[in-house]
């Protein structure tokens, strides 16, 4: 994956309220080695260090409960730099940009997270 250039927003995934990955764009495979057939329908465990999972899921639940309002107020750019677990068991620093998608009634439906390598 050395020399890989993936534009921000071209590599993204979609996660539902139940923390299940609903969509995995092919560019995510270029960044992580995980292909959609292995990831879609599962939770985020394949991407999160085991020691960080409890913190991730607690934060995810808290953020989802308020529609990510507090998280976006704290971090208006909605950007996080995190280590992501790749298929080869290596961790790569990726910058995640978070966007939310609302239903016509205004309730949060899905979270769209786009990824890029940290320079």
Secondary structure as GFF3:
##gff-version 3
##sequence-region A 1 119
A	DSSP	beta_strand	11	16	.	.	.	ID=ss1
A	DSSP	beta_strand	21	24	.	.	.	ID=ss2
A	DSSP	alpha_helix	26	32	.	.	.	ID=ss3
A	DSSP	alpha_helix	36	39	.	.	.	ID=ss4
A	DSSP	three_ten_helix	44	47	.	.	.	ID=ss5
A	DSSP	three_ten_helix	50	52	.	.	.	ID=ss6
A	DSSP	alpha_helix	53	65	.	.	.	ID=ss7
A	DSSP	alpha_helix	69	74	.	.	.	ID=ss8
A	DSSP	beta_strand	79	85	.	.	.	ID=ss9
A	DSSP	beta_strand	91	102	.	.	.	ID=ss10
A	DSSP	beta_strand	108	117	.	.	.	ID=ss11
###
